[in-house]
Amino acid sequence: MSVHKLFAAEETNTTSTNEVTPDIKGADDDALTTVSFYADGTWGSATMSLQCSADDGTTWHTLATKTADGVSHHECVATLLRLEITGGTGANLDAWLAVGAPSTEAAA
């Protein structure tokens, strides 16, 4: 599993510029990848969206949205992922994406 922090104390109307490309060993282009979406902070009526693109970032589709602290799990075809914050006032949010299943290998 790889964990990516995309937002740190971000405010409203922001799109993450550090897009995540799921790189799952052995996965092909049509394989489903598990994505965990975690966000917390002061929301100020903002909405955070998990977005995916199958065409290298030309078109983005919303996979999930949040309006409060929490984590959710989603499956998508390996593609580009990003987060977007819209609306609200006074938001101060942190957000992470964890891509892939947790490792079942024992620590060395």
C-alpha positions as CSV (number, residue, x, y, z in Angstrom):
1,M,0.0,0.0,0.0
2,S,1.2,3.5,-0.7
3,V,0.0,6.5,1.2
4,H,-0.1,10.0,-0.3
5,K,-0.8,13.2,1.6
6,L,-2.4,15.5,-0.9
7,F,-3.6,18.3,1.3
8,A,-2.1,19.9,4.3
9,A,-4.1,22.8,5.9
10,E,-5.7,23.6,2.5
11,E,-8.6,26.0,2.1
12,T,-11.5,26.1,-0.3
13,N,-11.5,26.0,-4.1
14,T,-8.3,24.0,-4.4
15,T,-7.3,21.1,-6.6
16,S,-4.4,18.9,-5.6
17,T,-1.5,19.4,-8.1
18,N,0.3,16.2,-7.0
19,E,-1.8,13.6,-8.8
20,V,-1.4,10.0,-7.7
21,T,-0.8,7.3,-10.2
22,P,-1.6,3.9,-8.7
23,D,1.4,1.7,-9.3
24,I,0.3,-1.7,-8.2
25,K,2.8,-4.4,-8.9
26,G,1.4,-6.9,-11.3
27,A,-1.8,-4.9,-12.0
28,D,-2.9,-4.4,-15.6
29,D,-4.7,-1.4,-17.0
30,D,-8.1,-3.0,-16.3
31,A,-7.5,-4.2,-12.8
32,L,-9.5,-2.7,-9.9
33,T,-7.4,-0.9,-7.3
34,T,-8.6,-0.2,-3.7
35,V,-8.3,3.5,-2.7
36,S,-8.9,4.6,0.8
37,F,-9.8,8.3,1.1
38,Y,-9.2,10.0,4.5
39,A,-9.8,13.7,5.3
40,D,-10.1,15.7,8.5
41,G,-10.0,19.3,9.7
42,T,-12.3,22.3,9.8
43,W,-14.8,21.9,6.9
44,G,-16.6,25.3,6.9
45,S,-19.3,23.8,4.7
46,A,-16.7,22.7,2.0
47,T,-16.9,19.6,-0.1
48,M,-13.9,17.4,-0.9
49,S,-14.0,15.2,-3.9
50,L,-11.9,12.2,-4.9
51,Q,-11.6,12.3,-8.6
52,C,-10.2,9.9,-11.2
53,S,-9.1,10.2,-14.8
54,A,-8.7,7.4,-17.3
55,D,-7.3,9.7,-20.1
56,D,-4.1,11.1,-18.5
57,G,-5.9,14.0,-16.8
58,T,-7.9,15.4,-19.7
59,T,-11.2,14.4,-18.2
60,W,-11.9,14.0,-14.4
61,H,-14.8,12.1,-12.8
62,T,-15.9,12.3,-9.2
63,L,-15.6,8.9,-7.5
64,A,-16.6,10.0,-4.0
65,T,-17.3,13.2,-1.9
66,K,-16.9,14.1,1.8
67,T,-18.3,16.9,3.8
68,A,-17.0,15.7,7.2
69,D,-14.0,13.9,8.8
70,G,-13.7,10.3,8.0
71,V,-12.4,7.5,5.8
72,S,-14.1,5.7,2.9
73,H,-12.9,2.9,0.6
74,H,-13.4,2.7,-3.1
75,E,-12.4,0.6,-6.1
76,C,-11.4,2.0,-9.4
77,V,-9.4,1.0,-12.5
78,A,-5.7,2.0,-12.1
79,T,-5.6,5.6,-13.3
80,L,-4.8,9.1,-12.1
81,L,-6.3,10.2,-8.9
82,R,-6.6,13.7,-7.3
83,L,-8.6,15.6,-4.6
84,E,-10.6,18.8,-5.0
85,I,-12.1,21.1,-2.4
86,T,-15.0,23.3,-3.4
87,G,-17.4,25.7,-1.6
88,G,-17.4,26.7,2.0
89,T,-15.6,29.4,3.9
90,G,-12.9,29.0,6.6
91,A,-12.0,25.4,5.7
92,N,-8.7,24.1,6.9
93,L,-8.3,20.5,5.7
94,D,-5.8,17.6,5.5
95,A,-6.3,14.7,3.3
96,W,-4.6,11.4,2.3
97,L,-5.1,8.7,-0.3
98,A,-3.9,5.1,0.5
99,V,-3.7,3.1,-2.7
100,G,-3.6,-0.7,-2.9
101,A,-4.2,-3.4,-0.3
102,P,-2.2,-3.4,2.9
103,S,0.9,-5.6,2.6
104,T,0.6,-9.1,3.9
105,E,4.3,-9.6,4.1
106,A,6.0,-9.8,7.5
107,A,8.4,-7.0,8.4
108,A,12.0,-7.9,8.0
